[in-house]
Amino acid sequence: MSYMRLTGYADKFGVHPGDTIKFYVNCNGPAEYKVEIVQIINGDTNPRGPGYIDKPIEASVNGTYKGRAQIIHGGSYGYVPDAKAFHVESFTLQCWIWPTAPKTHPRYWKHGAQGLVTKWSEDCGYGLFINEDGCLELRINEHRITTGVPVRDHAWHFCAATFDAATGDIVLYHEPQVVYALDPEIAPVETNLKVAIAHAPVPAALAAYVEKLAPEDPLARSSKPAGVVFAGKYNGKIDSPRICNRALSRAEIEMMKAGAQPGLTERRNSGPTGKLSECIVAAWNFSSGIDTLVCKDEGPYRFDAILVNCPNRGMTGYNWSGQNFDWKHAPQEYGAISFHDDDVDDARWFSDFEWTVPETGVKSRFYGAKLTTADGDEDFIPFWVVPRVGQETAKIAVMVPTISYMAYANEHVACNAGGAELFVYRVPIMQEQNMFLSEHREYGGSIYDTHTDGTGISISSRLRPILSIRPKYDHFLAQAPWQYPADLHLIYWLETMGYDYDVFTDEDITYDGLARIENYNVIITGSHPEHNSGAQLDALHNYTQRGGRLMYMGADAWYWVHSYHPGYAEKGRGIVTEMRRCESGIRTWRADPGEYYHQGTGELGGMWRFRGRYLHSVAGVGMSSEGFDVSSYFSRTPDSLDERVAWAFEGIGYDEKLGNFGLVGGGAAGLELDIVDTMLGSPPHTLAVATSAGRHTEAYLLVMEDFGFNQQGLDGTTHPRVRGDIAFHETPNGGGCFAFSSIAFCGSLPWNNCDNNISRLVKNVLDRFSMDGPLPAPPASAIKHRGRADYDPSPIEHQSRKARGEPLPA
Ligand SMILES: [Fe+2]
C-alpha cells in the first residue's frame, strides 16, 4: 500500500519560547520530505465551512530532509541483560499464568509461540513458552517439549519445568488452578534429553523471547534495548516467575512459589529454605514497585527486569481473595502483570529534526510541523507554543484538552466495535488513518479500544504518531471533526474575530496548578474535555472561586479520572496517561474486579462522579445524553431574560433558533449534551438560559449512570433529561461560568463567516468575561437562600415558563 508513508510525533505537546522541540518521522518510501512549521487555524475540510487553513511560520527548521523508515516495536515485556548466573547447566522455571489468547488464528498479526520466562534465542538457551497450538512448551536449544494440552484462556495455571543436565531428566508441569468436572487430568510430562544448553548472549525475557540481535539494523534501533529484537509477545498475566539453577523436586517447586525472602538476616535466608536459597537465579516479585517500570528481583543477584511498553500492573494475582480492591492495601494479592502484544509506551524513534522556538515573535497558538513529499504524501505533527508561567501574553487562554486527545489517540472503535453502525445510525465512514491503524496495531490504540486480546486499553502514550490528532481528520462518531480538529473550529473563530489569546495544555495545568491560569481573565475549554486529572480540576475550582471566568465550550467534560504515570517523569511531562473504566459511565470496556486502581498513582479510577466530584460542579452542567445521528438547535428560555445574564443575548432575538446550522451534524446541539442538575452539582443559582429539550431523535439516549434500571423511554423523543442546557452562573469574587453544553456547539461558530447567533452569543460572553476586574455585581434581589433539592425535574423551558405563568410551548 502506498498510503500514509509519512507519520511522526514530537517529544512535547507544549513548548515554551526558547525551548527546543524534537520531531521523529517515519518516511517509509519517499527519498525526502519537506518540513514547514505552520500555525494551524482550521482543520475541517467540510465545504460548507472555511476549509483547511494554516499559516506558514518562518522557522530555522523549515527545509527538505532525507527520508528514512522507522518502525514501532510494540508489545510489552520485561528483560534483564545477559549475565553469567543465567548460564545454567540445569534449571527449574516456574510461574503462574493467566493467558488471554493462548491460541491464535493463523492469520492473527502475531501468530506463533508466546514467551513466558525465557533465556532463549535462535535455538540456543532455555525457556518456558506457550506454543502456537496454545500448549505449554519447554524449549532447550532446538528441542521442544510440550504437554500437548491446550492452556485455558482467562484462567490461572501454575506452570513449571525442570531439567537435570546430569541425568537428562525433564519434567513439565501444567496445573490449572480451577479444575472443572469433565476436564481431563493433566499429568506432568516426563522425558529425557541428553543435551548441554548452548547459551546465547541475549537478555533474559519475561513475556517474550529474543528473536535476534541486530545491532546493525537501523530498524532495530527503536527496540529496547536498542538492537535487540523481541518476538513472541505474550498476551495475559504472569505472576511470580522464578528461575533456579537445578532441577527442583515437586515439593521444592511448591516451596519456591513463596519466592525469595526479602532481606538477609541471621534468621532468614534468601530462599524459602536455606537449601533453596542456594539455587535461586531470579525470583521476581511483581507486587513490588507497581507504580514503576521495574520488576523487582528478590533473589541474590538482584536481576531487576526493565519493563518495556508499559504492561498493566496492579493486576489481581492468582491469589487474589476478593476481599481487597486496592493494590496499595494488599500488594501481595497483586503480584500479576498483564502483558499485551500491542502495548506501546514510546515509539523510541530517532529524531529527524528539532526546532528551538525563538524567545520572541512566535505567538502562543496551535502549530504543526507540516510534512509533505513531492508525491503528495502529507502528515502533520501538532504542538502548541505555551508561555512560561508568569509570562502570559493575553487575557484569554484556551485550555487545550490534551488528556482527552490522548484518551482518543489512534482510536479503532469504528473498525473494531460490533454495532458501530447502530451507534451512529449510518455506515461509519473511514479515513485513511483508520485503515492504516488497522494494519499497524503496533501504533497502539486509544483508551476507547481493547487490546488485540480483548482486554481494555487503559494506557495511552503521546510518544508515538497519533493519527487522530490531525487536521483534516473526520471521526466516525460525528462524521465531522472530533476533539483536536473540532477544537480548531474555536481557534478559527478566535482568529477570525480578532481575539488575542494564549494556549496551554492539560499537562501544563496539571503540573503547574493554579499558577498556570490565575493571571488570565477567562479560560476557554475545548469541545470535549472529557478526561481530566485531579490537579486540573482543583486548579479550575480554585480559579473560578477566586473570580476567574470559565467558558465551557462543549459537553461530556470532567468525566473520567486520569493520571499521568510517574514512571515517565524523567522523559518529560505527561508522557503516559492512565484511565480505568470501572463500574459506571459510558464504557467501551470494563476493568475486571479488583483492578480499578491506577498503577501509576494508585488512585481509584472510573468516573470523577463516583469519586465525589460531580461533573456539574465544575462549570454548572454535566453530561446527560449522547447520540450521533443529527444535531439540533437551542432556544432561549425565560431565564435568559434575567438581568443577571441578559447581556449575553444582546443582538439576539428571543425567538431566534440558536444554532440551527453548523458543521457538526448540522446544528449547535448535538453529539453529547450536558444539562443543569442542582442535585448533581450545578450551583443552586445556575440559570439555564437556553435548551434543546424535545428536539432530539431516538438515537439520543440517557447516560447509564443516571438510571438504575432499564426501562422504555430513555431516548431523545421521550426522556426529559435528553437535552442540552446552555447555562450561566456567577462564582465568588466576580467570577463566572458559561457552559454551552454540546460537543457540536463549536461547529456552529464558523458558519457564515462567523456571522451568526452562536458566534454572537459567544462573543458577548467572551467580551464580558475577558474584562479586567470582577464582573459587575448581580442585582441585590438575586441574593437569596436557595435549596438544592428545591428542583423541578421538568424541562427547564417548561419550568421557567411555569414560574412566570406563561403558557407551555407546543
Ligand atoms: Fe468522549
Residues whose N, C-alpha, C, O or C-beta is under 5 A from the ligand:
A	BS01	LIG	E530
